[in-house]
């Protein structure tokens, strides 16, 4: 997945999370699931940035 595609997915998941929080609150099971999905996407993005940074050193 390209960096641009990953950033788009992150923004979509962030928007989804905000909508779910407004409907169901912070502690609903689905809210937690979507939050974990967003965390995974962010971790993937950060791992790519770390790899790129290490390869430039």
PDB file with SEQRES, HELIX, SHEET and CRYST1 records, atoms N, CA, C and O in Angstrom:
SEQRES   1 A   57  UNK UNK UNK UNK UNK UNK UNK UNK UNK UNK UNK UNK UNK          
SEQRES   2 A   57  UNK UNK UNK UNK UNK UNK UNK UNK UNK UNK UNK UNK UNK          
SEQRES   3 A   57  UNK UNK UNK UNK UNK UNK UNK UNK UNK UNK UNK UNK UNK          
SEQRES   4 A   57  UNK UNK UNK UNK UNK UNK UNK UNK UNK UNK UNK UNK UNK          
SEQRES   5 A   57  UNK UNK UNK UNK UNK                                          
HELIX    1 AA1 UNK A    3  UNK A   24  1                                  22    
HELIX    2 AA2 UNK A   29  UNK A   56  1                                  28    
CRYST1    1.000    1.000    1.000  90.00  90.00  90.00 P 1           1          
ATOM      1  N   UNK A   1       0.853  -1.175   0.000  1.00  0.00           N  
ATOM      2  CA  UNK A   1       0.000   0.000   0.000  1.00  0.00           C  
ATOM      3  C   UNK A   1       0.899   1.239   0.000  1.00  0.00           C  
ATOM      4  O   UNK A   1       1.877   1.304   0.745  1.00  0.00           O  
ATOM      5  N   UNK A   2       0.568   2.201  -0.823  1.00  0.00           N  
ATOM      6  CA  UNK A   2       1.381   3.412  -0.895  1.00  0.00           C  
ATOM      7  C   UNK A   2       1.140   4.284   0.333  1.00  0.00           C  
ATOM      8  O   UNK A   2       0.147   4.124   1.043  1.00  0.00           O  
ATOM      9  N   UNK A   3       2.057   5.199   0.564  1.00  0.00           N  
ATOM     10  CA  UNK A   3       1.947   6.128   1.685  1.00  0.00           C  
ATOM     11  C   UNK A   3       0.654   6.936   1.583  1.00  0.00           C  
ATOM     12  O   UNK A   3      -0.024   7.156   2.586  1.00  0.00           O  
ATOM     13  N   UNK A   4       0.317   7.374   0.376  1.00  0.00           N  
ATOM     14  CA  UNK A   4      -0.892   8.168   0.174  1.00  0.00           C  
ATOM     15  C   UNK A   4      -2.150   7.360   0.477  1.00  0.00           C  
ATOM     16  O   UNK A   4      -3.086   7.868   1.094  1.00  0.00           O  
ATOM     17  N   UNK A   5      -2.169   6.102   0.042  1.00  0.00           N  
ATOM     18  CA  UNK A   5      -3.313   5.231   0.324  1.00  0.00           C  
ATOM     19  C   UNK A   5      -3.457   5.000   1.825  1.00  0.00           C  
ATOM     20  O   UNK A   5      -4.566   5.014   2.359  1.00  0.00           O  
ATOM     21  N   UNK A   6      -2.341   4.790   2.494  1.00  0.00           N  
ATOM     22  CA  UNK A   6      -2.361   4.558   3.933  1.00  0.00           C  
ATOM     23  C   UNK A   6      -2.862   5.800   4.667  1.00  0.00           C  
ATOM     24  O   UNK A   6      -3.666   5.687   5.592  1.00  0.00           O  
ATOM     25  N   UNK A   7      -2.401   6.969   4.268  1.00  0.00           N  
ATOM     26  CA  UNK A   7      -2.868   8.208   4.895  1.00  0.00           C  
ATOM     27  C   UNK A   7      -4.366   8.413   4.676  1.00  0.00           C  
ATOM     28  O   UNK A   7      -5.064   8.887   5.571  1.00  0.00           O  
ATOM     29  N   UNK A   8      -4.854   8.063   3.506  1.00  0.00           N  
ATOM     30  CA  UNK A   8      -6.283   8.165   3.224  1.00  0.00           C  
ATOM     31  C   UNK A   8      -7.079   7.218   4.129  1.00  0.00           C  
ATOM     32  O   UNK A   8      -8.111   7.601   4.681  1.00  0.00           O  
ATOM     33  N   UNK A   9      -6.599   5.990   4.274  1.00  0.00           N  
ATOM     34  CA  UNK A   9      -7.282   5.026   5.152  1.00  0.00           C  
ATOM     35  C   UNK A   9      -7.283   5.512   6.593  1.00  0.00           C  
ATOM     36  O   UNK A   9      -8.268   5.334   7.309  1.00  0.00           O  
ATOM     37  N   UNK A  10      -6.181   6.125   7.024  1.00  0.00           N  
ATOM     38  CA  UNK A  10      -6.099   6.660   8.387  1.00  0.00           C  
ATOM     39  C   UNK A  10      -7.139   7.748   8.591  1.00  0.00           C  
ATOM     40  O   UNK A  10      -7.838   7.756   9.604  1.00  0.00           O  
ATOM     41  N   UNK A  11      -7.248   8.658   7.646  1.00  0.00           N  
ATOM     42  CA  UNK A  11      -8.231   9.735   7.768  1.00  0.00           C  
ATOM     43  C   UNK A  11      -9.657   9.199   7.752  1.00  0.00           C  
ATOM     44  O   UNK A  11     -10.508   9.683   8.497  1.00  0.00           O  
ATOM     45  N   UNK A  12      -9.925   8.206   6.910  1.00  0.00           N  
ATOM     46  CA  UNK A  12     -11.263   7.606   6.865  1.00  0.00           C  
ATOM     47  C   UNK A  12     -11.593   6.921   8.184  1.00  0.00           C  
ATOM     48  O   UNK A  12     -12.704   7.054   8.696  1.00  0.00           O  
ATOM     49  N   UNK A  13     -10.633   6.192   8.731  1.00  0.00           N  
ATOM     50  CA  UNK A  13     -10.861   5.478   9.994  1.00  0.00           C  
ATOM     51  C   UNK A  13     -11.036   6.474  11.138  1.00  0.00           C  
ATOM     52  O   UNK A  13     -11.838   6.241  12.042  1.00  0.00           O  
ATOM     53  N   UNK A  14     -10.292   7.580  11.105  1.00  0.00           N  
ATOM     54  CA  UNK A  14     -10.412   8.609  12.145  1.00  0.00           C  
ATOM     55  C   UNK A  14     -11.800   9.233  12.102  1.00  0.00           C  
ATOM     56  O   UNK A  14     -12.413   9.454  13.146  1.00  0.00           O  
ATOM     57  N   UNK A  15     -12.297   9.517  10.912  1.00  0.00           N  
ATOM     58  CA  UNK A  15     -13.642  10.071  10.760  1.00  0.00           C  
ATOM     59  C   UNK A  15     -14.688   9.085  11.262  1.00  0.00           C  
ATOM     60  O   UNK A  15     -15.628   9.464  11.960  1.00  0.00           O  
ATOM     61  N   UNK A  16     -14.517   7.823  10.902  1.00  0.00           N  
ATOM     62  CA  UNK A  16     -15.436   6.777  11.362  1.00  0.00           C  
ATOM     63  C   UNK A  16     -15.442   6.704  12.883  1.00  0.00           C  
ATOM     64  O   UNK A  16     -16.500   6.582  13.499  1.00  0.00           O  
ATOM     65  N   UNK A  17     -14.264   6.779  13.485  1.00  0.00           N  
ATOM     66  CA  UNK A  17     -14.163   6.700  14.940  1.00  0.00           C  
ATOM     67  C   UNK A  17     -14.891   7.857  15.608  1.00  0.00           C  
ATOM     68  O   UNK A  17     -15.602   7.649  16.591  1.00  0.00           O  
ATOM     69  N   UNK A  18     -14.731   9.056  15.101  1.00  0.00           N  
ATOM     70  CA  UNK A  18     -15.417  10.220  15.678  1.00  0.00           C  
ATOM     71  C   UNK A  18     -16.927  10.028  15.613  1.00  0.00           C  
ATOM     72  O   UNK A  18     -17.631  10.308  16.584  1.00  0.00           O  
ATOM     73  N   UNK A  19     -17.425   9.558  14.486  1.00  0.00           N  
ATOM     74  CA  UNK A  19     -18.866   9.344  14.329  1.00  0.00           C  
ATOM     75  C   UNK A  19     -19.380   8.287  15.309  1.00  0.00           C  
ATOM     76  O   UNK A  19     -20.454   8.443  15.890  1.00  0.00           O  
ATOM     77  N   UNK A  20     -18.620   7.230  15.487  1.00  0.00           N  
ATOM     78  CA  UNK A  20     -19.030   6.156  16.388  1.00  0.00           C  
ATOM     79  C   UNK A  20     -19.016   6.622  17.837  1.00  0.00           C  
ATOM     80  O   UNK A  20     -19.913   6.287  18.611  1.00  0.00           O  
ATOM     81  N   UNK A  21     -18.006   7.389  18.202  1.00  0.00           N  
ATOM     82  CA  UNK A  21     -17.939   7.914  19.567  1.00  0.00           C  
ATOM     83  C   UNK A  21     -19.158   8.792  19.852  1.00  0.00           C  
ATOM     84  O   UNK A  21     -19.746   8.714  20.930  1.00  0.00           O  
ATOM     85  N   UNK A  22     -19.531   9.620  18.890  1.00  0.00           N  
ATOM     86  CA  UNK A  22     -20.690  10.491  19.094  1.00  0.00           C  
ATOM     87  C   UNK A  22     -21.977   9.698  19.259  1.00  0.00           C  
ATOM     88  O   UNK A  22     -22.867  10.111  20.002  1.00  0.00           O  
ATOM     89  N   UNK A  23     -22.086   8.557  18.572  1.00  0.00           N  
ATOM     90  CA  UNK A  23     -23.298   7.733  18.649  1.00  0.00           C  
ATOM     91  C   UNK A  23     -23.305   6.801  19.855  1.00  0.00           C  
ATOM     92  O   UNK A  23     -24.334   6.632  20.510  1.00  0.00           O  
ATOM     93  N   UNK A  24     -22.150   6.193  20.146  1.00  0.00           N  
ATOM     94  CA  UNK A  24     -22.118   5.097  21.109  1.00  0.00           C  
ATOM     95  C   UNK A  24     -21.265   5.351  22.345  1.00  0.00           C  
ATOM     96  O   UNK A  24     -21.315   4.572  23.297  1.00  0.00           O  
ATOM     97  N   UNK A  25     -20.491   6.415  22.347  1.00  0.00           N  
ATOM     98  CA  UNK A  25     -19.627   6.714  23.494  1.00  0.00           C  
ATOM     99  C   UNK A  25     -18.257   6.069  23.355  1.00  0.00           C  
ATOM    100  O   UNK A  25     -17.998   5.287  22.441  1.00  0.00           O  
ATOM    101  N   UNK A  26     -17.391   6.426  24.297  1.00  0.00           N  
ATOM    102  CA  UNK A  26     -16.000   5.986  24.244  1.00  0.00           C  
ATOM    103  C   UNK A  26     -15.788   4.524  24.624  1.00  0.00           C  
ATOM    104  O   UNK A  26     -14.814   3.909  24.190  1.00  0.00           O  
ATOM    105  N   UNK A  27     -16.680   3.968  25.422  1.00  0.00           N  
ATOM    106  CA  UNK A  27     -16.431   2.630  25.961  1.00  0.00           C  
ATOM    107  C   UNK A  27     -17.195   1.505  25.268  1.00  0.00           C  
ATOM    108  O   UNK A  27     -17.101   0.350  25.682  1.00  0.00           O  
ATOM    109  N   UNK A  28     -17.942   1.825  24.230  1.00  0.00           N  
ATOM    110  CA  UNK A  28     -18.676   0.793  23.496  1.00  0.00           C  
ATOM    111  C   UNK A  28     -17.692  -0.155  22.809  1.00  0.00           C  
ATOM    112  O   UNK A  28     -16.621   0.263  22.368  1.00  0.00           O  
ATOM    113  N   UNK A  29     -18.055  -1.406  22.724  1.00  0.00           N  
ATOM    114  CA  UNK A  29     -17.176  -2.422  22.139  1.00  0.00           C  
ATOM    115  C   UNK A  29     -16.779  -2.069  20.710  1.00  0.00           C  
ATOM    116  O   UNK A  29     -15.622  -2.243  20.329  1.00  0.00           O  
ATOM    117  N   UNK A  30     -17.729  -1.575  19.919  1.00  0.00           N  
ATOM    118  CA  UNK A  30     -17.415  -1.241  18.528  1.00  0.00           C  
ATOM    119  C   UNK A  30     -16.463  -0.040  18.459  1.00  0.00           C  
ATOM    120  O   UNK A  30     -15.591   0.016  17.592  1.00  0.00           O  
ATOM    121  N   UNK A  31     -16.632   0.913  19.373  1.00  0.00           N  
ATOM    122  CA  UNK A  31     -15.727   2.061  19.431  1.00  0.00           C  
ATOM    123  C   UNK A  31     -14.304   1.587  19.680  1.00  0.00           C  
ATOM    124  O   UNK A  31     -13.367   2.052  19.031  1.00  0.00           O  
ATOM    125  N   UNK A  32     -14.146   0.682  20.599  1.00  0.00           N  
ATOM    126  CA  UNK A  32     -12.822   0.153  20.931  1.00  0.00           C  
ATOM    127  C   UNK A  32     -12.227  -0.583  19.737  1.00  0.00           C  
ATOM    128  O   UNK A  32     -11.035  -0.453  19.460  1.00  0.00           O  
ATOM    129  N   UNK A  33     -13.041  -1.346  19.034  1.00  0.00           N  
ATOM    130  CA  UNK A  33     -12.575  -2.079  17.858  1.00  0.00           C  
ATOM    131  C   UNK A  33     -12.071  -1.123  16.775  1.00  0.00           C  
ATOM    132  O   UNK A  33     -10.998  -1.334  16.210  1.00  0.00           O  
ATOM    133  N   UNK A  34     -12.833  -0.086  16.490  1.00  0.00           N  
ATOM    134  CA  UNK A  34     -12.438   0.877  15.463  1.00  0.00           C  
ATOM    135  C   UNK A  34     -11.186   1.635  15.906  1.00  0.00           C  
ATOM    136  O   UNK A  34     -10.315   1.926  15.087  1.00  0.00           O  
ATOM    137  N   UNK A  35     -11.097   1.950  17.187  1.00  0.00           N  
ATOM    138  CA  UNK A  35      -9.906   2.606  17.722  1.00  0.00           C  
ATOM    139  C   UNK A  35      -8.672   1.727  17.543  1.00  0.00           C  
ATOM    140  O   UNK A  35      -7.599   2.221  17.195  1.00  0.00           O  
ATOM    141  N   UNK A  36      -8.824   0.436  17.778  1.00  0.00           N  
ATOM    142  CA  UNK A  36      -7.712  -0.497  17.589  1.00  0.00           C  
ATOM    143  C   UNK A  36      -7.326  -0.599  16.113  1.00  0.00           C  
ATOM    144  O   UNK A  36      -6.146  -0.713  15.780  1.00  0.00           O  
ATOM    145  N   UNK A  37      -8.322  -0.558  15.238  1.00  0.00           N  
ATOM    146  CA  UNK A  37      -8.048  -0.560  13.795  1.00  0.00           C  
ATOM    147  C   UNK A  37      -7.232   0.676  13.408  1.00  0.00           C  
ATOM    148  O   UNK A  37      -6.272   0.586  12.642  1.00  0.00           O  
ATOM    149  N   UNK A  38      -7.627   1.820  13.946  1.00  0.00           N  
ATOM    150  CA  UNK A  38      -6.902   3.056  13.678  1.00  0.00           C  
ATOM    151  C   UNK A  38      -5.478   2.968  14.221  1.00  0.00           C  
ATOM    152  O   UNK A  38      -4.532   3.392  13.557  1.00  0.00           O  
ATOM    153  N   UNK A  39      -5.326   2.421  15.419  1.00  0.00           N  
ATOM    154  CA  UNK A  39      -3.987   2.237  16.002  1.00  0.00           C  
ATOM    155  C   UNK A  39      -3.113   1.387  15.086  1.00  0.00           C  
ATOM    156  O   UNK A  39      -1.937   1.694  14.892  1.00  0.00           O  
ATOM    157  N   UNK A  40      -3.670   0.335  14.529  1.00  0.00           N  
ATOM    158  CA  UNK A  40      -2.909  -0.537  13.634  1.00  0.00           C  
ATOM    159  C   UNK A  40      -2.453   0.210  12.384  1.00  0.00           C  
ATOM    160  O   UNK A  40      -1.314   0.062  11.943  1.00  0.00           O  
ATOM    161  N   UNK A  41      -3.342   1.004  11.824  1.00  0.00           N  
ATOM    162  CA  UNK A  41      -2.978   1.793  10.646  1.00  0.00           C  
ATOM    163  C   UNK A  41      -1.878   2.804  10.980  1.00  0.00           C  
ATOM    164  O   UNK A  41      -0.941   2.994  10.204  1.00  0.00           O  
ATOM    165  N   UNK A  42      -2.003   3.444  12.133  1.00  0.00           N  
ATOM    166  CA  UNK A  42      -0.984   4.412  12.552  1.00  0.00           C  
ATOM    167  C   UNK A  42       0.351   3.727  12.807  1.00  0.00           C  
ATOM    168  O   UNK A  42       1.404   4.263  12.462  1.00  0.00           O  
ATOM    169  N   UNK A  43       0.308   2.557  13.404  1.00  0.00           N  
ATOM    170  CA  UNK A  43       1.543   1.795  13.636  1.00  0.00           C  
ATOM    171  C   UNK A  43       2.201   1.416  12.313  1.00  0.00           C  
ATOM    172  O   UNK A  43       3.422   1.490  12.175  1.00  0.00           O  
ATOM    173  N   UNK A  44       1.388   1.013  11.347  1.00  0.00           N  
ATOM    174  CA  UNK A  44       1.912   0.664  10.025  1.00  0.00           C  
ATOM    175  C   UNK A  44       2.572   1.880   9.370  1.00  0.00           C  
ATOM    176  O   UNK A  44       3.650   1.774   8.786  1.00  0.00           O  
ATOM    177  N   UNK A  45       1.915   3.025   9.476  1.00  0.00           N  
ATOM    178  CA  UNK A  45       2.467   4.255   8.908  1.00  0.00           C  
ATOM    179  C   UNK A  45       3.792   4.614   9.589  1.00  0.00           C  
ATOM    180  O   UNK A  45       4.776   4.936   8.923  1.00  0.00           O  
ATOM    181  N   UNK A  46       3.801   4.553  10.914  1.00  0.00           N  
ATOM    182  CA  UNK A  46       5.015   4.897  11.662  1.00  0.00           C  
ATOM    183  C   UNK A  46       6.145   3.913  11.398  1.00  0.00           C  
ATOM    184  O   UNK A  46       7.310   4.309  11.368  1.00  0.00           O  
ATOM    185  N   UNK A  47       5.828   2.668  11.211  1.00  0.00           N  
ATOM    186  CA  UNK A  47       6.857   1.668  10.901  1.00  0.00           C  
ATOM    187  C   UNK A  47       7.498   1.990   9.557  1.00  0.00           C  
ATOM    188  O   UNK A  47       8.711   1.851   9.400  1.00  0.00           O  
ATOM    189  N   UNK A  48       6.707   2.411   8.604  1.00  0.00           N  
ATOM    190  CA  UNK A  48       7.230   2.795   7.298  1.00  0.00           C  
ATOM    191  C   UNK A  48       8.122   4.015   7.388  1.00  0.00           C  
ATOM    192  O   UNK A  48       9.148   4.094   6.712  1.00  0.00           O  
ATOM    193  N   UNK A  49       7.736   4.961   8.219  1.00  0.00           N  
ATOM    194  CA  UNK A  49       8.565   6.158   8.395  1.00  0.00           C  
ATOM    195  C   UNK A  49       9.866   5.813   9.092  1.00  0.00           C  
ATOM    196  O   UNK A  49      10.912   6.366   8.753  1.00  0.00           O  
ATOM    197  N   UNK A  50       9.820   4.910  10.060  1.00  0.00           N  
ATOM    198  CA  UNK A  50      11.028   4.503  10.776  1.00  0.00           C  
ATOM    199  C   UNK A  50      11.976   3.794   9.836  1.00  0.00           C  
ATOM    200  O   UNK A  50      13.176   4.067   9.840  1.00  0.00           O  
ATOM    201  N   UNK A  51      11.449   2.878   9.022  1.00  0.00           N  
ATOM    202  CA  UNK A  51      12.273   2.153   8.059  1.00  0.00           C  
ATOM    203  C   UNK A  51      12.955   3.124   7.099  1.00  0.00           C  
ATOM    204  O   UNK A  51      14.145   2.991   6.812  1.00  0.00           O  
ATOM    205  N   UNK A  52      12.199   4.095   6.607  1.00  0.00           N  
ATOM    206  CA  UNK A  52      12.753   5.064   5.666  1.00  0.00           C  
ATOM    207  C   UNK A  52      13.844   5.891   6.344  1.00  0.00           C  
ATOM    208  O   UNK A  52      14.888   6.161   5.751  1.00  0.00           O  
ATOM    209  N   UNK A  53      13.591   6.292   7.596  1.00  0.00           N  
ATOM    210  CA  UNK A  53      14.567   7.076   8.329  1.00  0.00           C  
ATOM    211  C   UNK A  53      15.852   6.286   8.569  1.00  0.00           C  
ATOM    212  O   UNK A  53      16.950   6.828   8.439  1.00  0.00           O  
ATOM    213  N   UNK A  54      15.718   5.025   8.912  1.00  0.00           N  
ATOM    214  CA  UNK A  54      16.890   4.179   9.159  1.00  0.00           C  
ATOM    215  C   UNK A  54      17.692   3.947   7.884  1.00  0.00           C  
ATOM    216  O   UNK A  54      18.922   3.891   7.922  1.00  0.00           O  
ATOM    217  N   UNK A  55      17.001   3.811   6.762  1.00  0.00           N  
ATOM    218  CA  UNK A  55      17.698   3.560   5.508  1.00  0.00           C  
ATOM    219  C   UNK A  55      18.435   4.807   5.003  1.00  0.00           C  
ATOM    220  O   UNK A  55      19.384   4.701   4.225  1.00  0.00           O  
ATOM    221  N   UNK A  56      17.994   5.975   5.447  1.00  0.00           N  
ATOM    222  CA  UNK A  56      18.651   7.221   5.059  1.00  0.00           C  
ATOM    223  C   UNK A  56      19.865   7.533   5.935  1.00  0.00           C  
ATOM    224  O   UNK A  56      20.640   8.435   5.616  1.00  0.00           O  
ATOM    225  N   UNK A  57      20.034   6.812   7.014  1.00  0.00           N  
ATOM    226  CA  UNK A  57      21.138   7.085   7.949  1.00  0.00           C  
ATOM    227  C   UNK A  57      22.449   6.526   7.444  1.00  0.00           C  
ATOM    228  O   UNK A  57      23.477   6.667   8.107  1.00  0.00           O  
TER     229      UNK A  57                                                      
END                                                                             
